Amino acid sequence: MREELHMSYRRLKLNTPGTNSDINKIIRQQWAIKYLRSLKADQTIINIDETWLNMTDFRRYAWGEIDERMSVPTKKALLRISMVLAFDNHGNAYFSLSDSNTNSATFSLFMKHLADILDIDRPGWRETTIILLDNATYHKSTSTLEVLEKLELPIMYSGPYSFSIAACELFFSRLKQGLLNPNDLLLGKR
């Protein structure tokens, strides 16, 4: 029936009221210009983002009999695993896994370790690299900003609701669709 009607059953995505406000469109446009100029200048852009993995069955909807109970175990993985990923425009990835929530302290620790690794692998990297962060609260907290300044990290914050340009989001999507989803179930992320 699905093929005959060329239809699928999917969850609706709701946009928050501010997603496409005039000010957010302008900020995204200004950010995109800055981002494209950085790429044109042959700078390395390291996108850093976080996700968590607390299950391996990502289905939210399924077909079934009218009286059939539609439930799946909420957590097949034993722990909630937090992942912080740094992914650059040359395909290099640096990540950490932990069983704690990502907050200012864990994010700052990741940034310190990343800077140490880059100092060894690519001396002088700060002159040719920009670190791209989204606007998560702990990316802009006072304690995080102090660490970023102390490490002399070249930071750029993405425009609001700019998920589609973030390399990490594509990585997370593939991870959750592929490696953690061996049955190839349709997920919310594409």
Steps between C-alpha positions, in 0.01 A plus 500: 500500500784738584658457155167520318408832662858633506452602861687450824411541865735746668517717806426867439778745567400810691698818453547717801348847452838672466653261247430716197456837661651789304780548753596131490505502120733803504728343762515174302582691182780695671637181649485320162703778337764472773502120465540511121780758526683268741469210256616719210804602706581126526453496876432177683160513667452266792134455587445386859170368628355254746247223497396219728425140433261332739332249277542304180136479392418843361153425366228739606215361287422161350223330311294247691161342555238731652490310830873421504705658776762723339792519737872436498748499788596859572866423557687212349839655574592473867642850542431842364820577314592859423711567194692818426624513141739732320478446124690715251449581133789265406331194653698483825298402806580526871249381756444402859244269655389520860217391722440851632295786363685757294527826688749787525752289691496200266497723191796703630692180573435381144623833361821482708575150373416594141734801516778277642455246217493770230809668650689172450350396164482841331731761654375851424147373435338800671598728208329283238205359693162614625301304756129508422262465795125516518335719759461241776490660843818330618688619188445857617513462879742717694718205599516368142581843358785533750646165388460586130674834554781343703556242224492780239255306286363661183123465552207572270141443610253374242185686410180402681336182370787424259496124549521407133850646456647335810723207402449345844125478445560299181745276686254442784225425252710241321613347829144464625362386164781260416718359774240519775210405276585165339137444395503818288192645671393846391606768747420864556845612384598468136 
